[in-house]
């Protein structure tokens, strides 16, 4: 058990040290449909109500020492006059024993053009990121005895980087098209290629490209039913690429009334560990006539190659969302009435 613990420690330390001067990769959520603003800024302001708040938390490889946790919180406001909105997104990641933390806060603006047949949305995102690390928590090779393992309190001769804290400007953009039963979009983050190095030597953060597509198939033959009483199968695919790292998430969800159940497979490319993902979503209507809705989501990733489930305990995500219509805007005109919208796919 002790040997396994120290092997995990060395693995996380090596991973962290490899990321300090090199290009880091962003985390991705299995419940991408419950973090729409993080997925694509063009999805900001795209919902039925006036005000929406979302929170999602990811605990990756639960039983691996060091901890890998990620959180995103967003609030966006629907502006019906231009079919988009304004919003704020906060994202935090914490990785490893050295507490490699990254906090970002960004403002988002989105708008849409279209008709009853299609809606084309655009989004712009700009914010500030802080990246920090606690070098005193790192273990180096000269602090590890071949027989005893890591020796607490021992000194290292390794040179520490000049900085343990870094601020930088970060920007992104996205586009999304909804056409009847088909939805497709793409986004690019870190388009300004910010320098996130702790050493002073340039370390440009690579652009993160995201492509996503969904199709909504109506299983209910009786078209006279209200939309909420119909049953749908919604297959989706999401592709991520950042520098040499890439991932493909494909699967489908079954949606009926206020419950959705999904099954997905995510590959990580380059021989990395994939995962099978199971998700459940529950929509609770507090005040249906007033447009209030609370959404709960939970998902679990089971490693499907490269990692052992008994050693990692998989990855768990939880999410909560709240959507409401403001009293002052009851009965206000919304653009593209009758058209399919992106939120119909999640």
N, C-alpha and C positions, 0 to 999 in steps of 0.2 A: 504493500500500500504506500509506504514512504517513497519507494523508488518511483512508483507511478506518479505520485504527487510532484516530485522533483523533475521528472520528465516533462510534466505539464508546465511547470514553472519555467524550465529552460525553453520549451517551445514558445510560450507566450513572450518570454523575454527576447528570444531571437526574432520573433515576428515583430515585436515593437521596435527593436533596434533596426530591423530592416526597413521599417516604415519611416524612421526619423529623417534620413537624408533622401529617401526615395519617394516615389509617387504613391500616395495613399488612395484607397478606394472607398467610396461612399457605401453606407449600409443600405439595404433594400428591405422593404416590408413584404411579408407574405400576403397580408391583407391590403394589397395595393388599392383596392376599391374602397377601403375605409380610411385612406390617407390620400384623397384625390389631389389636394393642393401640393403635397410633397411629390406625387407622381408627375404632375404636369401643371404649371401655373395657369394654363389656359382653362383648367377646370375650376378655377377660382370664381366664386359668384354664380356658379351654375347649379342651382337647386330650386325647388318649388317655393320655398319660403323667402323671408327677408334677411334673416340672420342665422348663421350656422357656426357651430363650434365643434371641433373634432380633437380627440386626444387618442394617441396610440402608443403602446409601449411594447418593446421587444426584448426578451431575455434570451440571449443566444447561448446554446450549449450550457444548460443550466448547472450541471454538476462539474464543469471544468473549472479549476481554480483560477482566480484572477478576474473573472467576470467580464462579460461583453453585454452591455445594455444600451438601448437606443430608445429615444422618446421624441415625438413630434406633436406639437399643439398648434392649432390654427383657428383663426376666426375670420370669417369673410362675410361681406355684406352685399346682397344682391341689388344691383341698380337696374331696374327693368327698362329704363329709357334706352340703354345701349346694350342690353342683353348680356351684361357682364357684371363686374363688381370690383370692390377693393378689399384687401385683406392683409392679415399679418400671419407669418409662419415662424414658429420657434422650433428649432431642432437641437437635440443634445445627444452626444454619443460619449460613452465611457468605456475604455478598453484596457484590460490588463492590470497587473500589479502596480505599474508606475502611473496609474490614473491618467492615461492619455485621453484628455477630455477635449471635446470640440463643441462649442455653442455657437449657434447662428440665429440671428433674427433678421427677417426680411419682410419688406413690403411688396405687395403684389397688386397689379392692375390688369384687368382683363376686359375684353369687349367682344361682341359677336355681330356677324352679318348673316343674312339668310332669308328664308321664307318659310312657308308651311312645309316645304319639301326637304329643306336641309338647313343646318345651322353650322357655320364656320366660326370658331372661336380662337382668339389670340390672347396670349398672356405674357406679361413682362414681370420680372422679379429682380429685386436689388436689395442687398443687405450687408451686414458686417458679421464676420466670423472671428471668434477667439479660440485659439488652440493652445493648450498648456499640457505640461507633463511634470511629474515629480521624479527627478533623476535619482533621488536618494532611495527609491524603492526598487531600482533596477539591480539585477545580479549579473556580474561579469565573470568571465572564465577564470580569472585569478582569485575569485572568491569561492570557488567550488573545488572541494577535495574529491579526488577520484573514488575514494572509499566512503567518505562520510557525507558527501553531497555539499549543499550550500552551508557555509559557516556564518551564522548571524554575527554582525558587528565587525566583520573583517573589512580591511581597507582594499581598495582597488587602485591600480595604476592607470586605469583608462581615463583618457581626457574627456571631460564632459563638454557638451556643446555650449556655445556662448550664451544661448537664451533658453529659457524654459516657458516662455509666453510669447504669443504671436497674434496680432490683429491684422485683418486684411479685408478689403472690399470684395464682395462676391456677387455675381450677376447671372441670370438665366432667362430663358424664354421658351415658350411652347405654343403649339397649335393643335387644334382638335376639330374634327369634322364628324357630324352626326347626320347620317343619310338613311331615313326610314329605319330599318332594322339593323343597320350597320354603323359602328362607331370606330374611328381610327384617329390616333393622335401621336405626336412626337414632341420631345422636349430636349433641351440642351442646358446643362448647368455648368457653372464655372467657365463661362464663355470668355471671361477676361484672363483666364489662366493665372490666378493669384499665386504668389510665392509664399509657401507655408513652412519654410525651412527654419529649424532651430539653430543651425550651425553658421548661418551667414552665407553659405554657398547656395546658389539658386536651386530651388526644388519646386517647380511649377506643378500645381494641382491640375491633373488632366481633365479635359471636358468629359462630363458624364452624359452620354446620349441614351435616350429612352424612346422606344417605339412600343405602342400598345394598340391592340385591336380587339373588338368584341362583336359578337353577333347575337341578337335576341330572337329566339324561335318560340312562337306561341304554340303551346301544346293543347290549348283549349280550342275546340272546334266551334263552339258557340260564340260568335262575335258580339252577341247582344249583352253579354256579361260585362259588368263594370271591370275596369282594368285591374282593380285590386283583387278580384275573384278569379282572374286568369292564372294559369300556370305557365312558367317559362323555363326553358333551358338556355343558359347564356354561356357559350364557350368563349374563352378569352386567351390571348397570348400577350406576354410582355417580354420585350428584349432589352437588356441593359448592356452597355459597353462603356468601359472607362479604361483607357490605355490598353494593356493586354488582357485585362480582366473582362469577362463577359458572362452573362447568365441568360437563360431562357426559361420563362415560367409559363406553362401551358396547362390548361384544364378547363373545367366548367363548373357552374353552380346551378342548382335547381332552386327556383324562386316561386313561392306561392304565398299570397297574402303577406303576412308579416315575418315569414321565416325563409331563410335561404341556407342551403347546405352546399358546400363546395368540395371538390377533390382536384388537386393540382400536382404537377410534377415540376420541380425546378432543377435545371442543370446549372453547373457553375463553370463549365468550360475548362480546357487545359487539364483534364483529368482530375479536377477537384471534386469534393464531395457534393452529390446531389441530394435531393430531399423529396419525400412525398408529404404533401400538406393537406390537412383536413381542416375545414373552416365551417363555422356556424354563425349566422347573423340573425338577430332578433330585433324587429322594429316594434316599439311600444308607442302608441298614440295617446298622449296625455289629453289633448284637446283637438280632436280631428277637425272640427269646424273652424277652429282658430289656427290650424296649420302647425300645431306643435307636435314634435316627434322626438323620441329618444331611441337611439340605436345602440345595441350592445353587440360586440363581436369578439369571438375567441377563435384562435387557430393554433395548431401544433404541427411542427415540422419533425418528421422522422427521417434520420439520415438514410440514404439509399445508395451507399457505396463510399468507400474512403474513410468513413468514421463508424465507430461502433456505438450503437444506441446506449448500451449499458455503461459506457464511459462518459457519454455526453448528456444523457437524459433528454436529448432533442432540444428544440427551441419552441418557446411559447410566446404568443402575442395576445394582447388584450386591447380592445378599443371601445370607446364610447363617443357618441355624437349627439348633439342637440340641435334641433332646427325649429324655428318659430316664425310666425308672421306678426309684424308689428301692428298694433291696433290702428295707428294713424294711416296705415296703407292698405286696409281691407278694401277689396274691390278695385285696386289699382290695376291699370293695364300692363300686361306683360307682353313683350315682343314674342313673335313666332308662335302664337297660339295654335295648337293642333299639331305642331311639329314634334318629332321625336327629339329628345334631349339627351345629353350624355349621362345624366343621373338615372335615366331609365335602365341603364346597363349595370347599375350597382345599387 
